[in-house]
Amino acid sequence: MSRGRVYSTRTAAAYCGMAYQTFRNRLAAKTGPLMHKDGASNAFYEDDLDAWNQARLKPVLSEGGDSSDAASESRTASWYNASAAISPNRFQAASDGSDGVVSVMGESVSAVAS
């Protein structure tokens, strides 16, 4: 039974089209492809990499779309709203022009003068 070529971790990452460190992160999180040991080295069969790629990669929707378009748009909108809520630019000067008062996530907070 042939399972295809055997790849090292670095060549398996390149075969899957991702950065080496991203591939290592997936392995550490136990979300990567089936891994075998070859002494101290990791070994990946080509068939296992193909199966993992097939499972993780989603096809691009056609122009006509289908019912999953609405769900995808909903997830995108939810992500956008959530990321806007935790924006790193949360600190803004108060618009009333008062000294030492800033708006932090919508609430006015007095700043300590230094």
Contact map, one row per residue, 1 for C-alpha under 8 A:
111000000000000000000000000000000000000000000000000000000000000000000000000000000000000000000000000000000000000000
111100000000000000000000000000000000000000000000000000000000000000000000000000000000000000000000000000000000000000
111110000000000000000000000000000000000000001111000000000000000000000000000000000000000000000000000000000000000000
011111000000000000000000000000000000000000001110000000000000000000000000000000000000000000000000000000000000000000
001111100000000000000000000000000000000000001100000000000000000000000000000000000000000000000000000000000000000000
000111110000000000000000000000000000000000111100000000000000000000000000000000000000000000000000000000000000000000
000011111111000000000000000000000000000000111100000000000000000000000000000000000000000000000000000000000000000000
000001111111000000000000000000000000000011110000000000000000000000000000000000000000000000000000000000000000000000
000000111111100000010011000000000000000001110000000000000000000000000000000000000000000000000000000000000000000000
000000111111110000010000000000000000000000000000000000000000000000000000000000000000000000000000000000000000000000
000000111111111000000000000000000000000000000000000000000000000000000000000000000000000000000000000000000000000000
000000111111111100000000000000000000000000010000100000000000000000000000000000000000000000000000000000000000000000
000000001111111111110010000000000000000000000000000000000000000000000000000000000000000000000000000000000000000000
000000000111111111110000000000000000000000000000000000000000000000000000000000000000000000000000000000000000000000
000000000011111111000000000000000000000000000000000000000000000000000000000000000000000000000000000000000000000000
000000000001111111000000000000000000000000000000100010000000000000000000000000000000000000000000000000000000000000
000000000000111111100000000000000000000000000000000000000000000000000000000000000000000000000000000000000000000000
000000000000111111110110000000000000000000000000000000000000000000000000000000000000000000000000000000000000000000
000000000000110011111110000000000000000000000000000000000000000000000000000000000000000000000000000000000000000000
000000001100110001111111000000000000000000000000000000000000000000000000000000000000000000000000000000000000000000
000000000000000000111111100000000000000000000000000000000000000000000000000000000000000000000000000000000000000000
000000000000000001111111110000000000000000000000000000000000000000000000000000000000000000000000000000000000000000
000000001000100001111111111000010000000000000000000000000000000000000000000000000000000000000000000000000000000000
000000001000000000011111111100000000000000000000000000000000000000000000000000000000000000000000000000000000000000
000000000000000000001111111110000000000000000000000000000000000000000000000000000000000000000000000000000000000000
000000000000000000000111111111110000000000000000000000000000000000000000000000000000000000000000000000000000000000
000000000000000000000011111111111000000000000000000000000000000000000000000000000000000000000000000000000000000000
000000000000000000000001111111110000000000000000000000000000000000000000000000000000000000000000000000000000000000
000000000000000000000000111111110000000000000000000000000000000000000000000000000000000000000000000000000000000000
000000000000000000000000011111110000000000000000000000000000000000000000000000000000000000000000000000000000000000
000000000000000000000000011111111000000000000000000000000000000000000000000000000000000000000000000000000000000000
000000000000000000000010011111111100000000000000000100000000000000000000000000000000000000000000000000000000000000
000000000000000000000000001000111110000000010001100100000000000000000000000000000000000000000000000000000000000000
000000000000000000000000000000011111000000010001100000000000000000000000000000000000000000000000000000000000000000
000000000000000000000000000000001111100001110000000000000000000000000000000000000000000000000000000000000000000000
000000000000000000000000000000000111110001110000000000000000000000000000000000000000000000000000000000000000000000
000000000000000000000000000000000011111111100000000000000000000000000000000000000000000000000000000000000000000000
000000000000000000000000000000000001111111100000000000000000000000000000000000000000000000000000000000000000000000
000000000000000000000000000000000000111111000000000000000000000000000000000000000000000000000000000000000000000000
000000000000000000000000000000000000111111000000000000000000000000000000000000000000000000000000000000000000000000
000000010000000000000000000000000000111111100000000000000000000000000000000000000000000000000000000000000000000000
000000011000000000000000000000000011111111110000000000000000000000000000000000000000000000000000000000000000000000
000001111000000000000000000000000011110011111000000000000000000000000000000000000000000000000000000000000000000000
000001111001000000000000000000001111000001111101100000000000000000000000000000000000000000000000000000000000000000
001111100000000000000000000000000000000000111111100000000000000000000000000000000000000000000000000000000000000000
001111100000000000000000000000000000000000011111110000000000000000000000000000000000000000000000000000000000000000
001100000000000000000000000000000000000000001111111000000000000000000000000000000000000000000000000000000000000000
001000000000000000000000000000001100000000011111111100000000000000000000000000000000000000000000000000000000000000
000000000001000100000000000000001100000000011111111110000000000000000000000000000000000000000000000000000000000000
000000000000000000000000000000000000000000000111111111000000000000000000000000000000000000000000000000000000000000
000000000000000000000000000000000000000000000011111111100000000000000000000000000000000000000000000000000000000000
000000000000000000000000000000011000000000000001111111110000000000000000000000000000000000000000000000000000000000
000000000000000100000000000000000000000000000000111111111000000000000000000000000000000000000000000000000000000000
000000000000000000000000000000000000000000000000011111111100000000000000000000000000000000000000000000000000000000
000000000000000000000000000000000000000000000000001111111100000000000000000000000000000000000000000000000000000000
000000000000000000000000000000000000000000000000000111111100000000000000000000000000000000000000000000000000000000
000000000000000000000000000000000000000000000000000011111110000000000000000000000000000000000000000000000000000000
000000000000000000000000000000000000000000000000000001111111000000000000000000000000000000000000000000000000000000
000000000000000000000000000000000000000000000000000000001111100000000000000000000000000000000000000000000000000000
000000000000000000000000000000000000000000000000000000000111110000000000000000000000000000000000000000000000000000
000000000000000000000000000000000000000000000000000000000011111111000000000000000000000000000000000000000000000000
000000000000000000000000000000000000000000000000000000000001111110000000000000000000000000000000000000000000000000
000000000000000000000000000000000000000000000000000000000000111110000000000000000000000000000000000000000000000000
000000000000000000000000000000000000000000000000000000000000111111000000000000000000000000000000000000000000000000
000000000000000000000000000000000000000000000000000000000000111111111000000000000000000000000000000000000000000000
000000000000000000000000000000000000000000000000000000000000100111111000000000000000000000000000000000000000000000
000000000000000000000000000000000000000000000000000000000000000011111110000000000000000000000000000000000000000000
000000000000000000000000000000000000000000000000000000000000000011111111000000000000000000000000000000000000000000
000000000000000000000000000000000000000000000000000000000000000011111111100000000000000000000000000000000000000000
000000000000000000000000000000000000000000000000000000000000000000111111110000000000000000000000000000000000000000
000000000000000000000000000000000000000000000000000000000000000000111111111000000000000000000000000000000000000000
000000000000000000000000000000000000000000000000000000000000000000011111111100000000000000000000000000000000000000
000000000000000000000000000000000000000000000000000000000000000000001111111110000000000000000000000000000000000000
000000000000000000000000000000000000000000000000000000000000000000000111111111000000000000000000000000000000000000
000000000000000000000000000000000000000000000000000000000000000000000011111111100000000000000000000000000000000000
000000000000000000000000000000000000000000000000000000000000000000000001111111110000000000000000000000000000000000
000000000000000000000000000000000000000000000000000000000000000000000000111111111000000000000000000000000000000000
000000000000000000000000000000000000000000000000000000000000000000000000011111111100000000000000000000000000000000
000000000000000000000000000000000000000000000000000000000000000000000000001111111110000000000000000000000000000000
000000000000000000000000000000000000000000000000000000000000000000000000000111111111000000000000000000000000000000
000000000000000000000000000000000000000000000000000000000000000000000000000011111111100000000000000000000000000000
000000000000000000000000000000000000000000000000000000000000000000000000000001111111110000000000000000000000000000
000000000000000000000000000000000000000000000000000000000000000000000000000000111111111000000000000000000000000000
000000000000000000000000000000000000000000000000000000000000000000000000000000011111111000000000000000000000000000
000000000000000000000000000000000000000000000000000000000000000000000000000000001111111000000000000000000000000000
000000000000000000000000000000000000000000000000000000000000000000000000000000000111111101000000000000000000000000
000000000000000000000000000000000000000000000000000000000000000000000000000000000011111111000000000000000000000000
000000000000000000000000000000000000000000000000000000000000000000000000000000000000011111000000000000000000000000
000000000000000000000000000000000000000000000000000000000000000000000000000000000000001111110000000000000000000000
000000000000000000000000000000000000000000000000000000000000000000000000000000000000011111110000000000011000000000
000000000000000000000000000000000000000000000000000000000000000000000000000000000000000011111000000001111000000000
000000000000000000000000000000000000000000000000000000000000000000000000000000000000000011111100000001110000000000
000000000000000000000000000000000000000000000000000000000000000000000000000000000000000000111110000011100000000000
000000000000000000000000000000000000000000000000000000000000000000000000000000000000000000011111110011100001000000
000000000000000000000000000000000000000000000000000000000000000000000000000000000000000000001111100000000000000000
000000000000000000000000000000000000000000000000000000000000000000000000000000000000000000000111110000000000000000
000000000000000000000000000000000000000000000000000000000000000000000000000000000000000000000111111000000000000000
000000000000000000000000000000000000000000000000000000000000000000000000000000000000000000000101111110000000000000
000000000000000000000000000000000000000000000000000000000000000000000000000000000000000000000000111110000000000000
000000000000000000000000000000000000000000000000000000000000000000000000000000000000000000000000011111000000011110
000000000000000000000000000000000000000000000000000000000000000000000000000000000000000000001100011111100001111000
000000000000000000000000000000000000000000000000000000000000000000000000000000000000000000111100000111110001111000
000000000000000000000000000000000000000000000000000000000000000000000000000000000000000000111100000011111111100000
000000000000000000000000000000000000000000000000000000000000000000000000000000000000000001110000000001111111100000
000000000000000000000000000000000000000000000000000000000000000000000000000000000000000001100000000000111110000000
000000000000000000000000000000000000000000000000000000000000000000000000000000000000000000000000000000111111000000
000000000000000000000000000000000000000000000000000000000000000000000000000000000000000000000000000000111111100000
000000000000000000000000000000000000000000000000000000000000000000000000000000000000000000000100000011110111110000
000000000000000000000000000000000000000000000000000000000000000000000000000000000000000000000000000011110011111000
000000000000000000000000000000000000000000000000000000000000000000000000000000000000000000000000000111000001111100
000000000000000000000000000000000000000000000000000000000000000000000000000000000000000000000000000111000000111110
000000000000000000000000000000000000000000000000000000000000000000000000000000000000000000000000000100000000011111
000000000000000000000000000000000000000000000000000000000000000000000000000000000000000000000000000100000000001111
000000000000000000000000000000000000000000000000000000000000000000000000000000000000000000000000000000000000000111
